[in-house]
Amino acid sequence: MGSEGVAPRASRGVPDTLGYLRLSGLPAPQHVSSAAKRFRYNPRVFVAHPWPDIFAQDEERRQTLDEAERTYLALADVYTELGYELVPLPLAPVEARLRFVLAQAGPAQA
């Protein structure tokens, strides 16, 4: 549990690796597929669809908007296939997104 009573959140997981492999047209090693099924995360996964109105490339974000769209779809497909519930983030300012996530996530649990 975080120092402020908020359960930690992760921004990447084993299913992401499967999505990136799929996006790249590469086969998934059996151990990665097995790990994605065995080491589960919270069944609700927040997803952020690429937002064209604010999309920008920089040193950290090198994908084009088209690549970002394809990445989002590949990852969403993998998470869905693994039985996760996808919760889309609203297209809203950061503060509103934060309030949405906190409201959807509920109270932190030990």
C-alpha positions in Angstrom: 0.0 0.0 0.0 1.3 3.5 -0.8 2.1 6.0 1.9 -1.1 7.9 1.3 -3.5 4.9 1.6 -3.7 4.4 -2.2 -2.9 0.9 -3.5 -0.1 1.0 -6.0 -0.9 0.8 -9.7 1.3 -0.5 -12.6 1.4 1.0 -16.0 2.7 -2.1 -17.8 2.3 -5.8 -17.4 3.0 -9.2 -18.8 0.0 -9.0 -21.2 1.6 -5.9 -22.7 4.5 -8.0 -23.8 2.1 -10.3 -25.7 0.5 -7.3 -27.3 3.8 -5.8 -28.5 4.9 -9.2 -29.9 1.6 -9.5 -31.7 1.9 -6.0 -33.0 5.4 -6.8 -34.3 4.2 -10.0 -36.0 6.4 -12.1 -33.6 5.4 -15.4 -32.0 4.9 -15.3 -28.2 7.2 -17.6 -26.3 5.2 -20.2 -24.3 6.6 -19.0 -21.0 5.4 -15.4 -21.6 1.9 -16.7 -22.5 1.9 -18.9 -19.4 3.0 -16.0 -17.2 0.2 -13.8 -18.5 -2.3 -16.4 -17.5 -0.7 -17.3 -14.2 0.3 -14.0 -12.8 -2.9 -12.1 -12.8 -3.5 -8.4 -12.1 -6.6 -6.7 -10.9 -9.4 -7.9 -13.2 -10.2 -4.2 -14.1 -7.6 -2.6 -16.3 -7.7 1.1 -17.1 -6.9 1.9 -20.8 -6.2 5.2 -22.4 -7.1 5.3 -26.1 -4.9 7.6 -28.1 -6.4 11.1 -28.1 -5.7 12.8 -31.4 -6.5 16.3 -30.0 -3.6 16.1 -27.5 -1.3 13.6 -29.2 2.3 14.7 -29.6 5.6 13.0 -30.2 8.7 13.7 -28.2 11.8 11.9 -27.0 9.8 9.5 -24.9 6.8 9.1 -27.2 8.2 8.2 -30.6 5.1 6.5 -32.1 3.0 8.1 -34.7 -0.7 8.4 -34.0 -1.3 5.5 -36.3 1.2 3.4 -34.5 -0.3 4.4 -31.1 -3.8 3.4 -32.4 -2.5 0.0 -33.5 -0.6 -0.5 -30.2 -3.7 0.3 -28.2 -5.8 -2.1 -30.2 -3.3 -4.9 -29.9 -3.0 -4.5 -26.1 -6.8 -4.1 -25.7 -7.3 -7.4 -27.6 -4.8 -9.3 -25.5 -6.2 -8.0 -22.2 -9.8 -8.8 -23.4 -8.7 -12.3 -24.5 -7.2 -12.9 -21.0 -10.5 -12.0 -19.4 -9.8 -8.6 -18.1 -12.4 -5.9 -18.0 -11.2 -2.8 -19.8 -12.2 0.5 -18.3 -11.6 3.4 -20.8 -10.2 6.6 -19.3 -12.3 9.6 -20.2 -11.0 12.1 -22.7 -10.6 14.8 -20.0 -7.9 16.8 -18.2 -5.5 15.0 -16.0 -7.3 16.0 -12.8 -10.6 14.6 -14.1 -8.9 11.4 -15.2 -7.4 11.0 -11.7 -10.8 11.5 -10.0 -12.3 8.9 -12.4 -9.6 6.3 -11.6 -9.9 6.9 -7.9 -13.7 6.6 -8.0 -13.5 3.5 -10.2 -10.8 1.8 -8.2 -12.5 2.3 -4.9 -10.7 2.4 -1.5 -7.3 1.0 -1.1 -7.1 -2.5 0.2 -4.2 -4.0 2.3 
